[in-house]
Amino acid sequence: MYYLHSGAMHNFCLTSGLMEQKRAPFFKDPQGQLNVWDHFGYHIDNKKFLTHLEKVSLERGIEIVEADVCDVTQAPNGDVTHLIFEGGGQIEADFFADCSGFRGQLIKQVFDVPFVSFSDRLYCDRAVIASWERDHPIEPFTTSISMNNGWCWNIELQDRITRGYVHSSAFCSEDEAVAELKAMTPQVGDDVRTVNFPSGRLERHWVNNVVAIGNSSGFVEPIEATALLVITDQLKFVSKAILDSYGDVPDMMRDKECERVRIIWDDICDFIVAHYKFNRQRQTPFWEHCHAECSLGGAEEFYDYFKEVGPSTLGARFLRPESVFGFEGYMNVLLGLKAPTDRPPKMMEEDWQQWGQCASRIEKNSLQALTTEQAIETLTSGGNQPVIGEGAPLN
């Protein structure tokens, strides 16, 4: 951490080295076997993925009913018993997962669960999004770029590129955001769509026999793609809870899960706020407001410790034990953004020599990885199945 605070973050770990060389985390061992390092997520075509999920569901005997819900019936204890459809028809069930997105059709409209907004700390509330056909070699990472009133993602798919400008409607209009996006990306035409989103969480995401999964439970803007993490985490817990309780989930199990998920969302908010609080790439009214007004929330003491002490591992105790990102995640943001500290590291020449040797090893190992084009060609050529593992075959 001392090296990173004093210098650049090039080749400080294998992930950083792979990005520098624009290589994928795919390695071939001396026998030609493809090894895939499993520390990463991948962007996939959403339409194809949904088609695949529907196919698998049907194969497993799941009935898919497409209908608009207009009403529900409830038991005396408040449990939802039936979904009533527009135009007639209904479905009865013992348990319901509300995956209706931001509207929270069951959890909000039936149970009137309060929504805790993060808008007083996170000011971005919409995104303008455009795609275009690939016009340069594919890059094996997602890029986040500072903009005048927020930030912009750049997502690489095999045949196209998607760019979205996440911004604050309090600081720029939709037309201004589109104009800034187009000025940055001449390839973008008029096919630009807008997505509005609320940053926040429910006070409870599980009430009676209804559990909210995904955006109906909460959402904190897409800079860390944490929505997918929470979805998978919720699914694992709910499945386990139903199995362990034989389908009769006790109140304590629900209450403790609601508390746990509240902590996860609050930790995610604290972490994302740091991206705005310490980013000095642009000095515009939006960013100046973030620097002055963004509250660091539950991580305030951690940042105070960092400012006075510097990048010490002893600061880890000031983070929530349940933190999704942990000490290393928070330090990556602070060091990457060069957050100010009253005690900057003092490096000796010997220290820099050792660090240079380490970075050289990382660069050498990164060059052993395949490019994205080579990885795709290997995967689609019908050869041996890759070995998925935690380690990479490095010298």
C-alpha positions in Angstrom: 0.0 0.0 0.0 2.9 2.4 0.7 4.3 1.8 -2.8 0.9 2.5 -4.4 0.3 5.6 -2.4 3.7 7.0 -3.4 3.7 5.9 -7.1 1.4 4.5 -9.7 -0.9 1.5 -9.6 0.7 -0.2 -12.6 1.5 -3.9 -12.2 0.8 -4.0 -8.5 -1.0 -7.3 -8.8 -1.8 -9.9 -11.5 -5.2 -8.2 -12.2 -3.5 -4.9 -12.7 -0.9 -6.5 -14.9 -3.5 -8.2 -17.1 -5.3 -4.9 -17.6 -2.0 -3.2 -18.5 -1.3 -5.8 -21.2 -5.0 -6.0 -22.2 -4.9 -9.8 -21.5 -7.7 -12.0 -20.4 -7.3 -14.3 -17.3 -6.8 -17.3 -19.5 -3.5 -19.2 -19.4 -2.2 -22.2 -21.3 0.0 -24.7 -19.3 3.0 -26.4 -21.0 0.7 -29.3 -22.1 -1.6 -26.9 -23.9 -4.4 -27.1 -21.4 -6.4 -23.9 -21.0 -6.6 -22.7 -17.4 -9.2 -20.0 -16.4 -8.6 -17.9 -13.3 -12.0 -17.6 -11.6 -11.7 -14.3 -9.8 -13.7 -12.4 -12.4 -17.2 -11.7 -13.7 -18.1 -11.5 -17.4 -20.4 -9.4 -19.5 -22.8 -11.5 -21.5 -25.6 -10.8 -23.9 -28.7 -10.3 -21.8 -31.2 -11.5 -24.4 -29.3 -14.7 -25.1 -29.0 -15.3 -21.3 -32.7 -14.8 -20.7 -33.5 -17.2 -23.6 -31.2 -19.8 -22.0 -32.8 -19.4 -18.6 -36.3 -19.9 -20.1 -35.1 -23.0 -21.9 -33.6 -24.5 -18.7 -36.8 -23.6 -16.7 -39.0 -25.4 -19.2 -36.7 -28.5 -19.2 -37.1 -28.6 -15.4 -40.8 -28.6 -15.6 -41.4 -25.0 -14.5 -44.5 -23.4 -15.9 -44.1 -19.9 -17.3 -47.2 -17.7 -17.1 -47.1 -14.2 -18.7 -49.8 -11.9 -17.2 -50.2 -8.6 -15.4 -51.0 -8.7 -11.8 -53.9 -6.4 -10.8 -54.7 -7.5 -7.3 -53.8 -10.1 -4.6 -55.7 -11.9 -1.9 -54.3 -12.3 1.6 -54.8 -14.7 4.5 -55.9 -13.4 8.0 -52.2 -13.4 9.1 -51.2 -11.2 6.1 -49.7 -13.9 3.9 -50.3 -13.4 0.2 -52.4 -16.4 -1.1 -53.3 -15.5 -4.7 -52.2 -13.3 -7.5 -55.1 -12.0 -9.5 -54.5 -11.3 -13.2 -55.9 -8.6 -15.4 -58.5 -10.1 -17.8 -59.1 -13.0 -15.5 -57.2 -15.9 -13.9 -55.2 -16.3 -10.8 -52.3 -18.2 -9.2 -52.2 -19.7 -5.7 -48.9 -20.3 -3.9 -47.4 -20.7 -0.5 -44.4 -18.4 -1.1 -43.8 -15.5 -3.5 -40.6 -13.8 -4.7 -41.1 -10.2 -5.7 -38.8 -9.7 -8.7 -40.9 -6.8 -10.1 -38.0 -4.3 -10.2 -38.2 -0.8 -8.8 -41.9 -0.8 -8.5 -41.9 -3.6 -5.8 -45.4 -4.7 -6.8 -45.9 -7.0 -3.7 -43.4 -5.8 -1.1 -44.2 -2.1 -1.5 -47.8 -2.0 -2.7 -49.2 -4.8 -0.6 -47.1 -4.5 2.6 -46.2 -0.8 2.2 -42.6 -1.3 3.4 -40.7 2.0 3.8 -38.0 2.8 1.3 -34.8 4.3 2.7 -33.3 6.6 0.1 -29.6 7.2 -0.4 -30.2 10.3 -2.5 -28.8 12.6 0.3 -25.4 10.9 -0.2 -25.5 9.7 -3.8 -26.7 12.3 -6.3 -26.8 10.3 -9.6 -30.3 9.1 -10.4 -30.4 8.4 -14.2 -28.3 7.1 -17.1 -28.4 7.7 -20.8 -27.2 4.6 -22.7 -26.1 3.9 -26.3 -24.5 1.0 -28.2 -22.6 0.6 -31.4 -21.0 -2.1 -33.4 -17.5 -3.0 -32.4 -14.9 -0.7 -34.1 -11.7 -1.6 -32.2 -10.1 -4.7 -30.6 -12.0 -6.0 -27.6 -10.7 -5.0 -24.2 -11.0 -7.5 -21.3 -12.2 -5.0 -18.7 -14.9 -2.4 -18.0 -13.8 1.2 -18.0 -15.3 3.9 -15.7 -14.7 7.5 -16.9 -15.3 10.7 -15.0 -17.8 13.0 -16.7 -18.9 16.6 -15.8 -22.0 15.4 -13.9 -21.2 11.8 -13.0 -19.4 9.0 -14.7 -19.5 6.8 -17.8 -19.2 3.1 -18.2 -17.7 1.3 -21.3 -18.8 -2.3 -21.6 -17.2 -4.6 -24.1 -19.2 -7.4 -25.7 -18.0 -9.6 -28.6 -20.0 -7.8 -31.4 -20.8 -4.4 -29.8 -19.9 -1.8 -27.2 -22.3 -0.2 -24.7 -21.6 3.1 -23.1 -23.8 4.6 -20.4 -23.5 8.0 -18.8 -24.7 7.9 -15.1 -25.5 11.4 -14.0 -27.4 13.6 -11.6 -30.6 15.2 -12.9 -30.1 18.0 -10.3 -27.0 19.2 -12.2 -27.7 18.5 -15.9 -30.7 17.8 -18.1 -31.2 14.7 -20.1 -30.4 16.6 -23.3 -27.2 17.9 -21.8 -26.2 14.4 -20.8 -26.9 13.0 -24.2 -24.9 15.9 -25.8 -21.9 15.2 -23.6 -22.1 11.5 -24.3 -22.2 12.1 -28.1 -19.3 14.5 -27.9 -17.3 11.8 -26.2 -18.5 9.1 -28.6 -19.0 10.2 -32.2 -20.2 6.7 -33.1 -23.4 7.2 -31.1 -26.5 8.0 -33.1 -29.9 9.0 -32.0 -30.7 5.6 -30.5 -30.1 6.7 -26.9 -32.3 5.4 -24.1 -32.7 6.8 -20.6 -33.0 4.8 -17.4 -34.1 6.4 -14.2 -33.2 4.7 -10.9 -33.6 5.4 -7.2 -30.6 4.7 -4.9 -31.7 3.1 -1.7 -33.1 0.0 0.0 -36.2 -1.3 1.7 -36.4 -1.2 5.5 -37.4 -4.9 5.2 -37.1 -7.0 2.1 -38.9 -10.1 3.6 -42.4 -9.8 5.0 -44.5 -12.8 5.8 -44.4 -15.1 2.8 -43.1 -12.5 0.3 -39.4 -11.9 -0.3 -38.1 -9.1 -2.5 -35.1 -10.1 -4.7 -33.1 -7.7 -6.9 -34.2 -4.1 -7.6 -37.4 -4.5 -5.7 -35.2 -5.0 -2.6 -32.8 -2.2 -3.2 -30.4 -0.6 -5.7 -27.3 1.5 -5.3 -26.1 2.9 -8.7 -24.2 0.7 -11.1 -20.6 1.8 -10.5 -19.7 -1.5 -8.7 -22.4 -3.7 -10.3 -23.3 -4.7 -6.7 -27.0 -5.5 -7.6 -25.9 -8.8 -9.1 -23.9 -9.6 -6.0 -26.9 -9.0 -3.7 -29.3 -11.0 -5.9 -27.1 -14.1 -5.8 -26.5 -13.6 -2.0 -30.2 -13.3 -1.3 -31.1 -16.3 -3.4 -28.6 -18.5 -1.5 -29.9 -17.4 1.8 -33.6 -17.8 1.0 -33.1 -21.2 -0.5 -31.1 -22.3 2.6 -33.7 -20.8 4.9 -36.6 -22.6 3.3 -34.8 -25.9 3.3 -33.7 -25.6 7.0 -37.1 -24.6 8.2 -39.0 -27.2 6.0 -40.9 -24.4 4.3 -42.1 -22.8 7.6 -39.6 -19.9 8.0 -39.5 -18.6 11.6 -39.8 -14.8 12.3 -36.3 -14.7 13.7 -34.8 -16.1 10.5 -36.6 -13.5 8.5 -35.7 -10.7 10.9 -32.0 -11.5 11.0 -31.9 -11.8 7.2 -33.5 -8.4 6.8 -31.0 -6.9 9.2 -28.1 -8.6 7.3 -29.3 -7.3 4.0 -29.8 -3.8 5.4 -26.1 -3.8 6.5 -25.0 -5.0 3.0 -26.8 -2.2 1.3 -25.5 0.4 3.7 -22.0 -0.8 3.3 -22.3 -0.7 -0.5 -23.5 2.9 -0.2 -20.6 3.9 2.0 -18.1 2.3 -0.4 -19.6 4.0 -3.5 -19.7 7.4 -1.8 -15.9 7.2 -1.5 -15.7 7.1 -5.4 -17.3 10.6 -5.4 -15.8 12.0 -2.3 -12.2 11.5 -3.3 -12.3 11.7 -7.1 -10.5 14.9 -8.3 -10.4 14.2 -12.0 -12.8 17.1 -12.8 -13.7 20.3 -11.0 -17.3 21.0 -11.9 -20.2 22.1 -9.7 -21.3 18.4 -9.5 -17.9 17.2 -8.3 -17.4 20.1 -6.0 -20.7 19.4 -4.4 -19.7 15.7 -3.9 -16.4 16.7 -2.4 -18.1 19.0 0.1 -21.3 17.3 0.9 -21.0 13.5 0.4 -21.3 11.9 3.9 -19.0 8.8 4.4 -21.6 7.2 6.7 -20.5 4.1 8.5 -17.0 4.4 7.1 -16.3 7.9 8.4 -14.1 6.6 11.2 -12.1 4.4 8.8 -11.4 7.4 6.6 -10.5 9.6 9.5 -8.0 7.0 10.6 -6.5 6.8 7.1 -6.1 10.6 6.9 -4.2 10.8 10.2 -2.3 7.4 10.1 -1.9 6.6 6.5 -2.5 3.3 4.7 -2.1 1.0 7.8 -3.8 -2.4 8.1 -4.7 -1.5 11.6 -7.5 0.7 10.2 -9.4 -2.5 9.2 -11.1 -2.7 12.6 -13.1 0.5 11.8 -15.0 -1.2 8.9 -18.1 -3.4 9.4 -17.1 -7.0 9.9 -19.8 -7.9 7.3 -18.4 -5.5 4.7 -18.7 -6.9 1.2 -15.5 -5.1 0.0 -13.4 -5.4 3.2 -10.2 -3.6 3.9 -8.5 -4.3 0.5 -11.5 -3.1 -1.4 -11.7 0.2 0.5 -7.9 0.7 0.2 -8.1 0.1 -3.6 -10.4 3.1 -3.9 -8.4 5.4 -1.5 -5.0 4.6 -3.1 -6.4 4.7 -6.7 -7.9 8.1 -6.1 -4.9 9.3 -4.1 -7.0 10.2 -1.1 -5.2 12.8 1.1 -3.4 11.7 4.3 -1.4 13.6 6.8 1.2 10.8 7.0 2.4 10.0 3.5 4.7 7.0 3.2 8.5 7.5 3.3 10.2 5.2 0.8 13.8 4.4 0.6 15.8 3.5 -2.5 16.0 -0.1 -1.5 12.2 -0.2 -1.1 11.7 1.1 -4.7 14.2 -1.4 -6.1 12.3 -4.3 -4.4 9.0 -2.9 -5.7 10.4 -2.6 -9.2 11.4 -6.3 -9.1 7.9 -7.3 -8.0 6.2 -5.2 -10.7 8.5 -6.7 -13.3 7.5 -10.3 -12.2 3.9 -9.3 -12.4 4.4 -7.9 -15.9 6.2 -11.1 -17.0 3.4 -13.3 -15.7 0.7 -11.1 -17.3 2.3 -11.6 -20.7 1.8 -15.3 -20.4 -2.0 -14.8 -20.5 -4.0 -14.9 -23.7 -5.5 -11.9 -25.4 -9.3 -11.8 -25.4 -9.4 -12.7 -29.1 -7.2 -15.8 -28.4 -9.3 -16.8 -25.4 -12.6 -16.6 -27.4 -11.0 -18.5 -30.3 -9.8 -21.2 -28.0 -13.2 -21.5 -26.2 -15.2 -21.7 -29.5 -12.8 -24.0 -31.4 -14.2 -27.2 -29.8 -11.0 -28.1 -28.1 -10.4 -29.4 -24.5 -12.7 -28.0 -21.8 -10.9 -25.3 -19.8 -9.9 -26.0 -16.2 -11.5 -23.4 -13.8 -9.5 -22.6 -10.7 -8.3 -20.1 -8.2 -4.7 -20.1 -9.3 -3.0 -19.2 -12.6 -0.2 -21.4 -14.0 2.7 -18.9 -13.7 6.4 -19.1 -13.6 
